[in-house]
Amino acid sequence: MIRVTAQAFDSAAETAAFRDRVPQAGAIVTFLGQVRGRGPQGDIAAMTLEHYPGMTERALETIEAEARRRWPLDEVIIIHRYGRLEPGEPIVFVATASPHRRAAYEANEFLVDWLKTRAPFWKKEEGQFGARWVDAKADDDDAAARWE
């Protein structure tokens, strides 16, 4: 399941609903990414995430399909926000369910790595340093490349 939204979400409620959908799963792994309060340039007051509607959902569906091809997954959910967010607000939630923990862990990590590098989102940070677009990071590319 893919959801791209400007609305806040409750990760505990999402986890509970996800768990209820997969009573047969032996393992559930979740990841929650949130806006940092501090970056290399200093304190972050807000982050704005932009995306292309339609294109973004298709890219996330392709990433999810690849995870399902590689691992025996009972269920997957990807929730990704866009818009202006403040420190501590959730950006992304990824949950994977599988009969066994290794598949759930690896699939979750794969999804997060590919979301960081292949999903069409653009991030702008605001803070005492002004506003700046966040550049891609080599270590994110390295993390995603290990799944090639």
N, C-alpha and C positions, 0 to 999 in steps of 0.2 A: 504494500500500500504506500502510495506517495501522496504527500500533502505539502504544497508550497503555499505559505500563508503569511499575511501581515499580522495575524492575531497571535497573542501570547498563548502558550500551552503549559499545562501542568504535567511535568515529566512523571510524577508519581501516579497520577491518574492514567496517563498514557501507558505506563508500565503495567498497571493493574488490568486495564482493558485488554492489552496485548496478551498478558498471561491467561486471561479468561478465554481468549480465542484459541489457545493452543494447549489444552490440558494434556494432550498426548506427548508434548515435547519433554525431553529429558534435560534440556539446557536452554536458558534464555540469557542473552548477553545484551546489555544496553550501554549506549554512549550518549552523553549529554555534553554538547559544546555550548559555551556561554561567552558573552562579551567580557573581555578582560578589562580590568580597571587601569592597567599600566602596560605600556609597550616600550619598545626601544627608544621612542622619541619622548616619553614621559607619560603623565597621567592621561587616560582616555576618558573624555566626557561622554562620547557617544560614537556609535558606528552605524553607518548607513549601508545597507545591502541592496543592490540593484540586480535585476535579472530580466530576461526576456520571457514573458509568459508564453506558454506553449512549447517553446524551444527548451526551456528549463525542465519542464515535466518530462518531455521526451528523453532528454539526456539522463535524468534520474531513473526513468523506466529502463533504459539501456543498461545502466550500471547495476540496477537491481537484477535484471535478467542475467547478466554475467555472473553475479554472485550465486544465483539459483542454479546456473549451469555448472558451477565449480563445486558447490557444496550441497549436501542433502538438507535443505531448509524446509521447515514446516511453515514458517511465516517470516515476513520481513515488514518493517515499517520504517519509512524515512519521512521525517517532518523537517522542513527547512523554512526558516522565516526570511522575510525581506522587510525593508523599511528602516526607519530610524530606531535603534535600540540603545539602551543605556547599560553600563557595566552591571553584570550579574544577571541580565536577562538572557534567557535561552535563545540560541540561534538554531541549533540542529539537534535532533533526537534520532538515533538509529537503534533499532532493536532487531535481533535475530533469534530465531528459535529453531532448534534442531534436536534430533534424537540424542546427540552426544555433544559434550562441551567443546571439543576441539573445533568442530565445524562451526559452531555458533560463534566462538571467539574469532577464528580466522575470517569468517565471512563478515563479521562486524568490523574488524580491522580493515579488511579490504574495502568495504563500502565507505568507511570514513576516509581512507587514503585516496580513493578515486573521487569522492565528493570534493575533497580539497583541491584536486588538480583538474578534474574533468567536467565538473558541473559549472554551467555558465552563470556564476554569481560574481559581482564586483563589490569590493568593500572599500569604504572611505572612513577613515578615523578622524575624529575631531578631538582637539584637546588644547592645552596651553601652547602647543607647537603650531597651532592652526589646523587646517584640514589637509589630509593627504590620502591619496589612493594607496591601498595596501598592495605591494608587489608580491608576485609569486616567490616562494622560498625554495631554495635548492634542496633543503632537507625534505620538504613535502614532495618534491619531484622524485627524490631518491626513494622515499617510502612507497610512492605509487609505482615506481619502476620495478620494484622487486616482485610485483604481481604479474609482470609481463610474461 
